[in-house]
């Protein structure tokens, strides 16, 4: 199959989200200028380079993670280990904007930069 995203695909689900697999799931943690903390899972994150060390994530639409990161210029990428998968799924639920997902997902967020207290930092 030759796939050009702009021309559509005719499939029941967008194949572009499955082309690169497996994709690790990461928690992106951010804090806005008011000090509100957000922790949300992203499968579109990765490292680009080691020199300089560059990590990125991509957000489709307006979401707290992207908004907070743009506002402060900072985010932390935390890798989700298998033992935290269930908690990560809970943080994927949509909540009102500016509501800390870490509270809903029962994940303790240590807020120095902010790194999840349970996830392995990147």
Residue, then its C-alpha position, 0 to 999 in steps of 0.5 A: x500500500x502506498x500511503x499519502x496522508x493528505x489523500x486519505x487512506x480509507x481504513x477504519x483507523x488512521x494508520x499513521x499512528x501505528x506505522x512506528x511501533x512499538x512506541x514507548x509511552x511517556x508521561x510529560x510533566x509540566x508546570x505553568x507559571x501559576x504553579x499548576x502541575x500537569x501529568x499526561x501520557x504521550x506516545x509521540x515523544x522521543x529523543x532526537x539527539x545526544x549532542x546536544x541532548x534533545x527530547x521532544x513531544x508532540x501534542x495534537x490540539x490545545x492541551x495543558x502539556x503543550x500550553x504549559x511547556x510553551x508558557x514556561x519553556x520546560x517539560x520533563x519526559x518520564x518513561x512509563x514502566x509496565x508496573x505503572x501502566x494502569x496508573x498511566x491509563x487513568x491519567x489519559x482521561x480527559x479532564x477540565x483544562x488546568x486540572x492536574x491529571x496526576x491527582x486523578x491518576x493517583x500518581x505522586x508528582x514530585x514537583x522540582x522540575x516536575x518529575x513523576x515520583x514513580x516514573x523513571x526520568x529521561 
